[in-house]
């Protein structure tokens, strides 16, 4: 349920993730993976969700920043394990908030190199069709690869015909951000991120946002602020919906999850 007040929304979000952050929710998934049984992807997805929830609880309730970054890093590694099972399968732009916040260069580089979703035979060239869902998702891939000219040109292309779009108009603001990012326009980036945090814009995208993060942060606003940060732009964002701890620079590097099938996995392979 959408709640406009930050503290009330935060309380709702924490109540939601605490259930998934209980270790008992992944006992069966761990057992199946250790015995090479069941669906590997489904089991990993459950464990990934657990570590994401632990990260949220660590940050907002326990105020343990190291544990927050550790859990973000583990969740980010698991997301690669899931995607590597079928590199060409679809993923959502918002999923990249976790490797970006982890600041683990190895994990971010893996996503930078993985363009299979946009180039596989089933994509139908969608990444170059204005208004296509692949066109939108390709933007963040260009951004994490610092392909500023192409990112800017594509953003301008979409924005030039924005008035003609009949659906997904709530995403136009994202193209405005990508254009500002491609130009290094800090003032515009800051204004757009704050605009995304307004009640109106949060409500517009609430049902399509991540069920884990939408009540505790403005997911895309925070991801965009982090994207700007790792791209070398220091922004001033004064909003509880974009927590500084999710944006500030601090990596814990390689950390252990305590689960052999995760810790032994080499993302470079």
C-alpha positions as CSV (number, residue, x, y, z in Angstrom):
1,X,0.0,0.0,0.0
2,X,1.4,3.4,-1.0
3,X,2.1,5.7,1.9
4,X,3.2,9.3,1.3
5,X,4.7,9.9,4.8
6,X,8.3,8.8,5.0
7,X,8.4,7.4,8.5
8,X,5.1,5.5,8.1
9,X,6.3,4.2,4.8
10,X,9.6,3.1,6.4
11,X,7.8,1.3,9.2
12,X,5.7,-0.6,6.6
13,X,8.7,-1.5,4.6
14,X,10.7,-2.8,7.5
15,X,7.7,-4.9,8.7
16,X,7.5,-6.4,5.2
17,X,11.2,-7.3,4.8
18,X,11.6,-8.8,8.3
19,X,9.6,-11.8,7.3
20,X,11.9,-12.5,4.4
21,X,15.0,-11.7,6.5
22,X,14.4,-14.6,8.8
23,X,17.1,-17.4,8.3
24,X,14.4,-20.0,8.5
25,X,13.0,-18.9,5.2
26,X,16.1,-20.1,3.3
27,X,16.9,-23.3,5.2
28,X,15.2,-25.5,2.6
29,X,16.8,-23.6,-0.4
30,X,20.3,-24.1,1.1
31,X,19.6,-27.8,1.7
32,X,18.5,-28.3,-1.9
33,X,21.4,-26.4,-3.4
34,X,23.9,-28.3,-1.2
35,X,22.4,-31.6,-2.5
36,X,22.1,-30.4,-6.1
37,X,18.4,-30.8,-6.0
38,X,15.4,-28.6,-6.9
39,X,15.5,-25.5,-9.0
40,X,18.9,-23.8,-8.7
41,X,17.6,-20.4,-9.9
42,X,14.6,-20.5,-7.6
43,X,16.7,-21.4,-4.6
44,X,19.3,-18.8,-5.3
45,X,16.5,-16.2,-5.8
46,X,15.2,-17.0,-2.3
47,X,18.6,-16.6,-0.8
48,X,19.3,-13.4,-2.7
49,X,16.1,-11.9,-1.4
50,X,17.1,-12.9,2.2
51,X,20.4,-11.0,1.9
52,X,18.7,-8.0,0.4
53,X,16.3,-7.9,3.3
54,X,19.1,-8.3,5.8
55,X,20.8,-5.4,4.2
56,X,17.7,-3.2,4.6
57,X,17.3,-4.2,8.2
58,X,21.0,-3.7,8.9
59,X,20.9,-0.1,7.5
60,X,17.6,1.2,8.8
61,X,17.0,-0.6,12.0
62,X,20.3,-1.9,13.3
63,X,22.3,1.1,12.0
64,X,25.1,-1.3,11.2
65,X,26.7,0.1,8.1
66,X,29.4,-2.6,7.6
67,X,26.7,-5.4,7.8
68,X,24.6,-3.4,5.4
69,X,27.4,-3.3,2.8
70,X,28.3,-6.9,3.4
71,X,24.8,-8.1,2.8
72,X,24.5,-5.9,-0.3
73,X,27.7,-7.4,-1.6
74,X,26.6,-11.0,-1.1
75,X,23.2,-10.3,-2.7
76,X,25.0,-8.7,-5.6
77,X,27.1,-11.8,-6.1
78,X,24.1,-14.1,-6.0
79,X,22.3,-11.9,-8.6
80,X,25.2,-12.7,-11.0
81,X,25.0,-16.4,-10.2
82,X,21.3,-16.2,-11.2
83,X,21.8,-14.2,-14.4
84,X,24.8,-16.4,-15.4
85,X,22.5,-19.4,-15.5
86,X,21.0,-17.8,-18.6
87,X,22.8,-14.5,-19.5
88,X,20.3,-13.5,-22.2
89,X,17.3,-13.6,-19.9
90,X,15.6,-10.3,-19.1
91,X,16.4,-8.3,-16.0
92,X,15.0,-5.0,-14.8
93,X,17.0,-1.8,-14.6
94,X,16.2,-1.4,-10.9
95,X,18.1,-4.7,-10.2
96,X,21.4,-2.9,-10.8
97,X,21.0,-0.8,-7.7
98,X,22.5,-3.6,-5.6
99,X,25.8,-4.1,-7.5
100,X,26.1,-0.3,-7.8
101,X,25.6,0.2,-4.0
102,X,28.0,-2.7,-3.4
103,X,30.7,-0.8,-5.3
104,X,32.4,-4.1,-6.0
105,X,34.2,-3.4,-9.2
106,X,34.2,-7.1,-10.2
107,X,30.5,-7.3,-9.9
108,X,29.8,-4.0,-11.7
109,X,32.2,-5.0,-14.5
110,X,30.3,-8.3,-14.9
111,X,27.1,-6.4,-15.6
112,X,29.0,-3.9,-17.9
113,X,30.1,-6.8,-20.1
114,X,26.8,-8.7,-20.1
115,X,24.8,-7.3,-23.0
116,X,23.2,-10.6,-24.0
117,X,19.7,-9.4,-23.2
118,X,20.0,-6.7,-25.9
119,X,21.8,-8.8,-28.5
120,X,20.2,-12.2,-28.4
121,X,18.1,-13.3,-31.4
122,X,14.8,-12.9,-29.4
123,X,15.4,-9.2,-28.7
124,X,14.3,-8.3,-32.2
125,X,16.4,-5.2,-32.2
126,X,14.2,-3.7,-29.5
127,X,17.0,-1.8,-27.9
128,X,16.9,0.6,-30.9
129,X,13.1,1.0,-31.1
130,X,12.1,4.2,-29.3
131,X,9.5,3.4,-26.6
132,X,10.4,-0.3,-26.5
133,X,11.1,-1.7,-23.1
134,X,14.5,-2.8,-24.3
135,X,15.2,0.8,-25.5
136,X,14.6,1.9,-21.9
137,X,16.7,-0.8,-20.2
138,X,19.6,-0.3,-22.6
139,X,20.0,3.2,-21.2
140,X,21.4,2.1,-17.9
141,X,23.7,-0.4,-19.6
142,X,25.1,2.5,-21.6
143,X,25.4,4.6,-18.4
144,X,27.3,2.0,-16.4
145,X,29.7,1.7,-19.4
146,X,30.1,5.5,-19.6
147,X,29.0,5.6,-23.2
148,X,27.9,9.2,-22.8
149,X,27.5,10.2,-26.4
150,X,25.2,7.3,-27.3
151,X,23.3,7.7,-24.0
152,X,22.7,11.4,-24.6
153,X,21.7,10.9,-28.3
154,X,19.2,8.2,-27.4
155,X,17.7,10.3,-24.6
156,X,17.3,13.3,-26.9
157,X,15.6,11.0,-29.4
158,X,13.0,9.8,-26.9
159,X,12.4,13.2,-25.4
160,X,11.9,14.8,-28.8
161,X,8.8,12.6,-29.3
162,X,7.7,12.4,-25.7
163,X,4.4,14.1,-26.3
164,X,3.5,11.3,-28.7
165,X,4.0,8.5,-26.2
166,X,0.8,6.9,-25.1
167,X,2.1,4.6,-22.4
168,X,4.9,4.5,-19.9
169,X,4.9,8.3,-19.7
170,X,6.1,8.0,-16.1
171,X,9.5,7.0,-17.4
172,X,10.1,10.2,-19.4
173,X,11.8,11.7,-16.3
174,X,14.4,9.0,-16.4
175,X,15.4,10.0,-19.9
176,X,15.8,13.5,-18.6
177,X,18.2,12.2,-16.0
178,X,20.2,10.1,-18.5
179,X,20.5,13.2,-20.7
180,X,21.7,15.3,-17.8
181,X,24.1,12.5,-16.8
182,X,25.5,12.3,-20.3
183,X,26.2,16.1,-20.2
184,X,27.6,16.1,-16.7
185,X,24.8,18.6,-15.7
186,X,24.9,18.3,-11.9
187,X,22.2,20.8,-11.2
188,X,19.7,19.1,-13.5
189,X,20.6,15.7,-12.1
190,X,20.0,16.9,-8.6
191,X,16.6,18.5,-9.5
192,X,15.4,15.4,-11.4
193,X,16.4,13.1,-8.5
194,X,14.5,15.3,-6.0
195,X,11.5,15.4,-8.4
196,X,11.4,11.6,-8.5
197,X,11.1,11.6,-4.7
198,X,7.9,13.7,-4.8
199,X,4.6,12.1,-3.7
200,X,3.3,12.4,-7.3
201,X,6.2,10.6,-8.9
202,X,6.6,7.9,-6.2
203,X,2.9,7.1,-6.5
204,X,3.1,6.8,-10.3
205,X,5.8,4.1,-10.2
206,X,5.0,2.5,-6.9
207,X,3.3,-0.7,-8.3
208,X,6.2,-1.3,-10.7
209,X,8.9,-0.6,-8.1
210,X,10.8,-3.3,-6.1
211,X,8.6,-4.7,-3.3
212,X,11.6,-4.8,-1.1
213,X,12.8,-1.2,-1.4
214,X,9.9,0.9,-2.5
215,X,8.8,1.7,1.0
216,X,12.2,2.5,2.5
217,X,13.9,4.4,-0.4
218,X,12.9,5.9,-3.7
219,X,14.6,3.1,-5.7
220,X,15.3,4.8,-9.0
221,X,16.2,8.1,-7.4
222,X,18.8,6.4,-5.2
223,X,20.1,4.3,-8.0
224,X,20.5,7.4,-10.2
225,X,22.3,9.2,-7.4
226,X,24.7,6.3,-7.0
227,X,25.2,6.1,-10.7
228,X,26.1,9.8,-10.8
229,X,28.5,9.2,-7.8
230,X,30.4,6.4,-9.4
231,X,30.5,8.4,-12.6
232,X,32.4,11.1,-10.8
233,X,29.6,13.5,-10.0
234,X,29.2,14.7,-6.4
235,X,25.5,15.6,-5.9
236,X,23.7,17.2,-3.0
237,X,20.4,15.3,-2.4
238,X,18.6,16.3,0.7
239,X,15.8,13.7,0.9
240,X,15.3,10.7,3.3
241,X,14.2,8.8,0.2
242,X,17.8,8.9,-1.0
243,X,19.8,7.8,2.0
244,X,23.4,9.1,1.9
245,X,24.7,5.7,3.2
246,X,23.4,4.1,0.0
247,X,25.1,6.7,-2.2
248,X,28.4,7.5,-0.4
249,X,31.6,5.7,-1.4
250,X,32.6,2.7,0.7
251,X,33.3,-0.8,-0.5
252,X,33.8,-3.8,1.8
253,X,35.4,-5.8,-1.0
254,X,35.1,-9.5,-1.1
255,X,33.1,-10.9,1.8
256,X,32.1,-14.4,2.8
257,X,28.5,-15.5,3.1
258,X,29.2,-18.6,5.0
259,X,27.7,-20.7,2.2
260,X,30.2,-22.7,0.2
261,X,28.3,-22.7,-3.1
262,X,28.3,-18.9,-3.0
263,X,31.7,-18.2,-1.6
264,X,33.4,-20.6,-4.0
265,X,31.7,-19.2,-7.1
266,X,34.0,-17.2,-9.3
267,X,32.2,-14.4,-11.1
268,X,35.0,-13.9,-13.6
269,X,34.4,-17.3,-15.1
